[in-house]
Amino acid sequence: MTATTTETTFVPSFDDEDSGDRKLAIICSKGNLDMAYPGLILANAALGEGVETHLFFTFWGFDMINKKTMEHLKFSYLGNTAMHPPGSSSSMPQGLAGLPGMTAMTTKMLKKQIADLDIPEVPDFLEQIYESGGHLWACRLSADMMKLHEEDLYEGVEGIISASDFIEMTDGAQLLFI
Amino acid sequence: MATTTIAGQTYDVNEEGFLTDPQVWTEELGTELAKLIGIEMTDAHWKAIRFLREDHGVMGETPTLRRVSTQAGIPVKELFALFPKKPAKKMAYVAGLPKPKGCV
């Protein structure tokens, strides 16, 4: 069954050739649950568009790839005046954020909202990015400071590299610092 | 609205070239659409495409890559191998559906 079109068929331009050159580098420097997601979501979106994507985990961002902590990132709204209870426009009182048990409660709330949207938890999300061909790199300085080695990190991490290695590797890439 | 001719038939498409009416789709048309983007359909391709059709029928929107992977049980890596580079959009195109709206 061959296409017998006589005129040119209008096909979406999936730009297989053009997007081959596009590269995205994302530096993940935060270890709070809410700040882990922007990098993961953008990396996943970029990979889905055929963009070569590199993530560099540094400082607090190390908690995203440290096997001991990656499942237990937390969310506190301390210092974040934009935090409203779901569906409300009034800010939560900052003074309450520091009360014992509050971080556990807000973490639970955020995790539920994320799960309700069928968005994976951090380890699953990293797995999806890795499976989609994303490159995960750990920062040498952070590893040394925190006395962590490759075996402490998520298996998909390709290596512990220096900042200059990362800069060299992402030559010509668009860069995001989160 | 734009139209295009595929295998001798004329279809309405949007500005990107995706079919606008999910009802006109048949598996034969899916095979033709796949050919247009350089994909030869196999059973593995069909497993994904049939899931997209079913899920769109139930949910009223095109499933995201993650949803195809978790609900149809096809690893993300395999989806990238079957529909290279832009699997979510390519699957939607072959299935005659709009591209997925979800972020993840």
Boltz contact constraints between the chains, C-beta under 6 A:
constraints:
  - contact:
      token1: [A, 3]
      token2: [B, 7]
      max_distance: 6.0
  - contact:
      token1: [A, 3]
      token2: [B, 32]
      max_distance: 6.0
  - contact:
      token1: [A, 4]
      token2: [B, 8]
      max_distance: 6.0
  - contact:
      token1: [A, 5]
      token2: [B, 5]
      max_distance: 6.0
  - contact:
      token1: [A, 7]
      token2: [B, 5]
      max_distance: 6.0
  - contact:
      token1: [A, 9]
      token2: [B, 4]
      max_distance: 6.0
  - contact:
      token1: [A, 9]
      token2: [B, 6]
      max_distance: 6.0
  - contact:
      token1: [A, 10]
      token2: [B, 4]
      max_distance: 6.0
  - contact:
      token1: [A, 10]
      token2: [B, 13]
      max_distance: 6.0
  - contact:
      token1: [A, 10]
      token2: [B, 17]
      max_distance: 6.0
  - contact:
      token1: [A, 11]
      token2: [B, 17]
      max_distance: 6.0
  - contact:
      token1: [A, 11]
      token2: [B, 36]
      max_distance: 6.0
  - contact:
      token1: [A, 12]
      token2: [B, 16]
      max_distance: 6.0
  - contact:
      token1: [A, 12]
      token2: [B, 17]
      max_distance: 6.0
  - contact:
      token1: [A, 12]
      token2: [B, 93]
      max_distance: 6.0
  - contact:
      token1: [A, 14]
      token2: [B, 86]
      max_distance: 6.0
  - contact:
      token1: [A, 16]
      token2: [B, 85]
      max_distance: 6.0
  - contact:
      token1: [A, 41]
      token2: [B, 103]
      max_distance: 6.0
  - contact:
      token1: [A, 48]
      token2: [B, 65]
      max_distance: 6.0
  - contact:
      token1: [A, 48]
      token2: [B, 88]
      max_distance: 6.0
  - contact:
      token1: [A, 49]
      token2: [B, 86]
      max_distance: 6.0
  - contact:
      token1: [A, 50]
      token2: [B, 85]
      max_distance: 6.0
  - contact:
      token1: [A, 50]
      token2: [B, 86]
      max_distance: 6.0
  - contact:
      token1: [A, 119]
      token2: [B, 104]
      max_distance: 6.0
  - contact:
      token1: [A, 128]
      token2: [B, 76]
      max_distance: 6.0
  - contact:
      token1: [A, 131]
      token2: [B, 76]
      max_distance: 6.0
  - contact:
      token1: [A, 131]
      token2: [B, 77]
      max_distance: 6.0
  - contact:
      token1: [A, 132]
      token2: [B, 76]
      max_distance: 6.0
